[in-house]
Amino acid sequence: MHENTRGSSGTDSELDLDLPAAAAHLGMSPTAFAQLLDRGVVPSYVGDDGRHRRILLADLEAHRAERFALRQQLSQQARERRRPTYGPESTTAGVVIVA
């Protein structure tokens, strides 16, 4: 788990969230988000109560940005696979249309 590096200033509810609030922030179920935390995909730390995990808002935003970039990349790859190529290197039928 991620160490609490914010010092002894206490919990700032605008900078970190509990698990249910963090899951809602990403539009996920708490169970699915807990699995991300368990796998170390998103860092967390144990809060001041010593029992519940807290997640920094900056870490949530970083995860969201990575996830968005990956979706964009995968969408682009899917578009490129669907797009036919008609250039000289094309493997389509060798038909020439003359008007």
Backbone hydrogen bonds in HBPLUS format (Angstrom, degrees):
<---DONOR---> <-ACCEPTOR-->    atom                        ^
c    i                          cat <-CA-CA->   ^        H-A-AA   ^      H-
h    n   atom  resd res      DA  || num        DHA   H-A  angle D-A-AA Bond
n    s   type  num  typ     dist DA aas  dist angle  dist       angle   num
A0002-HIS N   A0044-SER O   2.61 MM  42  5.11 131.4  1.83 155.6 167.9     1
A0015-LEU N   A0012-ASP O   2.84 MM   3  5.46 154.8  1.90 123.3 131.0     2
A0016-ASP N   A0012-ASP O   3.19 MM   4  6.41 142.5  2.33 156.6 166.7     3
A0057-LEU N   A0015-LEU O   2.68 MM  42  5.30 175.1  1.69 143.0 143.9     4
A0017-LEU N   A0055-ILE O   2.78 MM  38  5.26 155.3  1.84 143.8 150.2     5
A0055-ILE N   A0017-LEU O   2.83 MM  38  5.26 155.1  1.89 150.0 158.4     6
A0022-ALA N   A0018-ASP O   2.90 MM   4  6.04 158.7  1.94 159.5 166.6     7
A0023-ALA N   A0019-LEU O   2.93 MM   4  6.07 161.0  1.96 156.0 160.8     8
A0024-ALA N   A0020-PRO O   3.02 MM   4  6.22 161.2  2.05 145.6 150.7     9
A0025-HIS N   A0021-ALA O   2.91 MM   4  6.08 147.8  2.01 141.7 151.0    10
A0026-LEU N   A0022-ALA O   3.17 MM   4  6.49 141.1  2.33 142.7 151.4    11
A0026-LEU N   A0023-ALA O   3.15 MM   3  5.29 128.6  2.43  98.2 110.8    12
A0027-GLY N   A0023-ALA O   2.97 MM   4  6.09 110.7  2.46 135.8 154.0    13
A0028-MET N   A0023-ALA O   2.85 MM   5  4.97 174.4  1.85 146.1 144.6    14
A0027-GLY N   A0024-ALA O   3.04 MM   3  4.78 147.8  2.15  94.6 104.7    15
A0033-PHE N   A0029-SER O   2.98 MM   4  6.21 160.8  2.02 155.6 161.7    16
A0034-ALA N   A0030-PRO O   2.85 MM   4  5.97 150.9  1.93 142.6 150.6    17
A0035-GLN N   A0031-THR O   3.14 MM   4  6.44 144.7  2.28 142.2 150.9    18
A0036-LEU N   A0032-ALA O   3.26 MM   4  6.68 145.4  2.39 139.7 148.2    19
A0036-LEU N   A0033-PHE O   3.04 MM   3  5.07 119.8  2.42  95.2 110.1    20
A0037-LEU N   A0033-PHE O   3.04 MM   4  6.44 154.3  2.10 149.2 156.2    21
A0038-ASP N   A0034-ALA O   2.84 MM   4  6.09 156.6  1.89 148.2 154.8    22
A0039-ARG N   A0035-GLN O   3.01 MM   4  6.18 148.5  2.11 143.3 150.7    23
A0041-VAL N   A0036-LEU O   2.97 MM   5  5.21 142.6  2.11 160.5 157.4    24
A0040-GLY N   A0037-LEU O   3.07 MM   3  5.05 148.6  2.17  98.8 108.6    25
A0045-TYR N   A0054-ARG O   3.02 MM   9  5.42 153.1  2.09 147.7 155.8    26
A0054-ARG N   A0045-TYR O   2.70 MM   9  5.42 155.1  1.76 161.6 170.4    27
A0047-GLY N   A0052-HIS O   2.79 MM   5  5.71 174.5  1.79 170.0 170.7    28
A0050-GLY N   A0047-GLY O   2.93 MM   3  5.53 160.8  1.97 118.0 124.4    29
A0059-ASP N   A0056-LEU O   3.06 MM   3  5.27 123.3  2.40 100.6 114.3    30
A0060-LEU N   A0056-LEU O   3.13 MM   4  6.56 151.0  2.22 148.0 156.4    31
A0061-GLU N   A0057-LEU O   2.95 MM   4  6.23 160.8  1.99 154.0 158.7    32
A0062-ALA N   A0058-ALA O   2.96 MM   4  6.13 150.8  2.05 142.2 150.4    33
A0063-HIS N   A0059-ASP O   2.99 MM   4  6.17 157.0  2.04 143.9 149.8    34
A0064-ARG N   A0060-LEU O   2.90 MM   4  6.16 158.7  1.95 149.0 155.3    35
A0065-ALA N   A0061-GLU O   2.94 MM   4  6.13 156.3  2.00 145.2 151.2    36
A0066-GLU N   A0062-ALA O   2.97 MM   4  6.23 159.1  2.02 148.9 154.4    37
A0067-ARG N   A0063-HIS O   2.88 MM   4  6.06 162.4  1.91 152.4 157.5    38
A0068-PHE N   A0064-ARG O   2.88 MM   4  6.05 155.1  1.94 146.8 153.7    39
A0069-ALA N   A0065-ALA O   2.94 MM   4  6.13 162.0  1.98 148.4 153.0    40
A0070-LEU N   A0066-GLU O   2.96 MM   4  6.17 156.4  2.01 148.2 154.6    41
A0071-ARG N   A0067-ARG O   2.98 MM   4  6.20 158.3  2.03 145.9 151.8    42
A0072-GLN N   A0068-PHE O   2.93 MM   4  6.19 156.8  1.99 150.9 157.3    43
A0073-GLN N   A0069-ALA O   2.99 MM   4  6.21 158.8  2.03 147.0 152.5    44
A0074-LEU N   A0070-LEU O   2.92 MM   4  6.14 165.6  1.94 155.5 158.9    45
A0075-SER N   A0071-ARG O   2.91 MM   4  6.01 154.9  1.97 146.9 154.0    46
A0076-GLN N   A0072-GLN O   2.96 MM   4  6.17 155.0  2.02 146.9 153.5    47
A0077-GLN N   A0073-GLN O   2.99 MM   4  6.26 158.8  2.04 149.9 155.5    48
A0078-ALA N   A0074-LEU O   2.99 MM   4  6.19 154.1  2.06 144.0 150.9    49
A0079-ARG N   A0075-SER O   2.94 MM   4  6.20 155.5  2.00 147.2 153.8    50
A0080-GLU N   A0076-GLN O   2.96 MM   4  6.21 156.6  2.02 149.3 155.5    51
A0081-ARG N   A0077-GLN O   3.07 MM   4  6.32 146.0  2.19 143.0 151.7    52
A0082-ARG N   A0078-ALA O   3.14 MM   4  6.37 144.8  2.27 143.9 152.8    53
A0083-ARG N   A0079-ARG O   2.98 MM   4  6.07 141.8  2.13 148.2 158.4    54
A0090-SER N   A0087-GLY O   2.99 MM   3  5.27 160.0  2.04 116.2 119.2    55
A0095-VAL N   A0093-ALA O   2.86 MM   2  5.59 138.4  2.03 103.1  91.8    56
